[in-house]
């Protein structure tokens, strides 16, 4: 689990249960994306909640989830 601690003390991460995040202080958890099926059974990863693109379509949900995590890590978590 990658955790970014900004100079002002704000902590950002892609949510996971590897550590108990509440030990870092008060939490504010927000959805970064939505992975949903299309009408024809493919999958999209909609990153608009963090001003990102819609990725896909993907044949498998797991492919959409992987693309979602990769984009969030590269463009939101590790952004300069």
N, C-alpha and C positions, 0 to 999 in steps of 0.2 A: 504494500500500500504506500503510495507516494503522498506525502503531506508537505505542503508549502506554507511556511510561516513568513508572512510579510513583515517589513520593518515596523509597522504600526501594531503588530501583534495579531492581525487577522490570520486565521488558519484556513486554507483551502485544501480540499482533497476530493477525489472521486470516492463517494461513500462506500465503505466496506465495513465489515465487522471484525477485522483483524485486530483492532485495538478498540478500547472503550473511549470513544471520542469525548464523552462528557468529562473525562478527567482533565481535558485541556481548558475547560471553562464552559460558559453558557453556549448552547448550540443554536444555530439558525440553519436549518436544513432546507434547501430549495431544489426543486426538480430542474435538471439541466436539459432534459430531452424527453422525447416520447418515442418508443419503438412500437409501431402499430402495423397490422396487416393492411394490405390494399384490397380492393374489391375482387381482384383476380388471384388472391392468395400469396402475393409476394410481400416483402417487408420493407418499410421505410424507417429511417432514424431521423426524426425531426428535432434539430438542435436549436430551433428558434427561441426557446426560453433563455438561451445565453447568446442570442444574436448570431447564431450559426446557421449553416445550410441544412437542407433536407438531403440526406444521403440515401442512395439506392435508386431503383429497387434491388432487393436481394432475394434470392430464392429461399434461403433459410433464415429463420429468426436469429440463429447464432451468428451468422455473417453480419447482420445488422447490428447486433450487440457488440461485436468486435470492432466494427467500423465506428460505432458510437464512442466506445471507450478510447480508441486510438485518437479520434478527432478531439475529444474533450481533453485528453492528456496533452496533446501537442499544441492546441490552440487556446485552451482556457486555463488549464492548470499550470502549464509551463510558460505561459506568455510573459513577455518582458514588461 
